[in-house]
């Protein structure tokens, strides 16, 4: 948004009054430089040697040149005073608080309020709205942020610290005149923009007399803004006249306030959809298949640039960075039902032979190294079933992450072998015995994720809500140093108890050549 700039008015004796201003008895106004005045006067002198309509046209161009320079300098009045450091700090605090922090917080509260607890469905219109917000919280958040920011902008002069953020537009301007003064400046700028953009249409549809009256009212408003001392009554009278004249003569080309708000909302929606399609998209974790890395109720951002942004309604990408690296946590369309989105960890790349023993992956005959760190318990939502299992730190290439093996699982001891075809990767959930992943698909025969199904790589948790907000998980990286948690205190007690053992495993991490699988020698089937 455009912020108001601090400007200073120039005293009357610093400006050379124009002959026309003197003859009309008008108060002296802040004018252009001496050189600029000479250019205008020279143009008028030149017009004296030209007959009839041509002379009048030259004089009008000279007046227009003077008006354009005045409008460009309206309220500037000379060089800006450097702001003292305390005012600059207060100005920064004002803009950051009222137009970033507050609308962002209100938008988050709005999204959170319309995202009910798991399993709750209010039905009716409210239920429909909640479902839309739950599915696409980021676009709704961006639109809500825009609406709150627009509302705050409308009352910006009445907010705390506003005086420091909006210094006087000219010397001696009363605070009560700030909003009208800004409106006057906007009217002049809007009129000049319309006249410039629709010049031919204005000439065609308005008579010379109407155009002259419009120009005269705008100049009168401009002069009232520059007059020393400032005359409130004269300024307000000129403002009413100019606003009415612009509305009457140029109304067909003006944008209504409703139209401006609608355009702002549409732009916000377009930006949100473009970000969602090409840059980043929000997803909610509905199941425990990625515990302990991700919890039920986590809301995450997914980077859609990592593997190349997909072109909507096609299977192509603007540029491709395939295949994903082993260890990546990615979101993809479930191959058996593409309308469903899954999130899993990449384990095997094209050409690999994958086997699984007791939930531990074996790639090309090489078992992924891991380190046991203790027992972890969690309660499954929404049925409340309690699960307990052993947690390992697993090392796969550059990544180190936590995996969970449920003590009560009836999972098969050995699964495989599976052969990864070109153009796909095989994935597994970090909750190894409670994950519907590549091992289980297509009736238990197994299957990979085609590259065209991949949507992006997980970034971080931006909100975690089950029955309440879990502040400890906010901004927790999905692919980070385990156990991942955000910058806020209050980490999950079960994971907190494992942290010393996790740190020990990370200090004793095998070298990179011991965490990378050997090249594949298997024949793709």
URMOPE-V306603 format. One line per field, one symbol per residue. phi: phi as a letter, one per 20 degrees, with the letter a starting at -180 (. if undefined). A space follows every 10 residues. Layout:
# URMOPE-V306603
phi->???
This chain:
# URMOPE-V306603
phi->.fefdfccee fffedeffgf fffemfffcf cffgffffff ffffffffed elffffffff ffffffffff ffdgnfmpff ffffggffff fffffffecc ffffffffff fffedffgne cfmmffffff fffffcffgf ffffgfffff ffffdffdeg mfffecfgfa fmffgfefff ffffffffff fffffffdgf ffffddffff ffffffffff fffffdfcff dfffffffff ffffffffed gfdeefffff ffffffffff fffffffcdb cecdeecefd fefcdfnfdc edeeegdnff egmcddcfbd cdefefnfec dbeggfcgfe ddcbdfdcdg nfddcccmne fcdlndeffb cfcpdccbdf eeemfeccbe dceddcleec becccffefd fffccofdde ffnbcdcbef efeccecgfd flmnfnaddf gfefdrdfdb edaccdecfe ffefmfffdc ffffbefefn fggffgfegg fffffffegf fgfeddffff cfefd
